Amino acid sequence: MARFRFTRKAVGDLNEIWNFTAEKWSEHQADLYYRLLIESCREIAMQPDSEKKYPGVAKNLRGFKTGRHIIFYQIIDPETVLMIRILHDQMDLRNRLR
């Protein structure tokens, strides 16, 4: 399994997702969804080549859909995957990934 890291923007996305979920539903639900996102990052790290490419959105990025979010990532080398952004599927993905 490759290790995975997060960009500052991806960390910010995680924080915003947690805060929104806690405010709209509950802290418990926010914790559950946060754990789901982190577990999805582990899945990506186990098989980074198997996920969908998004050529119309961003070059050299792949995405993994989890719930209503897409985890965009880049394979840095065989041992490292970098989580670039974690975006809601209804966002303007192309502009958010610039």
N, C-alpha and C positions, 0 to 999 in steps of 0.2 A: 504494500500500500504506500502510495506517495504521501508526503506530508502536505498539509494545506495551510495557507496563510491568507490573511485578509488585507485589502487595501484600506486606507483610512475612510474612503467613501463607503466601502462595504460595511465597515464597523458602524459608520453613521447610519446606514440603511437599517442595520439590525436594531440599533437604538430607537430609530423612528418607528419601526414596525412594532417593537415591544411597547413603546409609549402609546401608540395609536390603539393597539389591541387592548392594553390595560384600561385605557380611558373608555373605549367603546364597549368592551365586554367585562373583563376582570383581570387582575394581576395573575390569577391562576391560569386563565386562558392564554395570557401573554407568555407565561413561562412554558406552557405546553407547546405553543407555536414556535417559540424560540428554540426549544429542544428539537423540534421537528426540522427546523432549518439547519441546525448544527449537524444533526444526524444525516441530513441530505448532503452536506459538505463532506462528511466521512464517506458516504456512498460514492460521490464524485471522485474522491481521492483513490478509491479502490479500483475504479474503472473509468478513468478520465476520458479515454478515447471513444467511449460508447455513447456519449450524449450528443444532442442535436446541435448542429452548426446554425448560426444566424447570419448568413452572408449579407442579407439585405439590411441588417441592423448594424453590425460591426464586424470588421475583418478579424480573423484569428481568435474569435471568441466562440465558446460553446455555451449552451444553456441547459439547465436542469430545472424543470417545473416542479414546484412544491406548493401545494395549496393554491393560493392565488398569486404566488410570486415566482419569478424566474431568477435562479442564481446564475449569473454570468461569470465565466471563469476562463482563465488562460492556462495552458500547460506550459510551464516555464522550462522544465526538463523532466526526464523520466521519474525523478524523485520529488518534484515540487509542482503543486497546483496553486495558482493565485486566484482567489475569489475577488472579482473586480467590482461587481455591484449586485445587489439583491433588490429587484424592482417588481412592483405590482404589475400584473399582466395587462392592465388597462392604461398604463403610463405610455407616454411617447418614448419608446425605448431608444430609438436612434438618437434623439436629442439628449436623453439622460446619459447615454454612453459616450458622449463626445468628450 
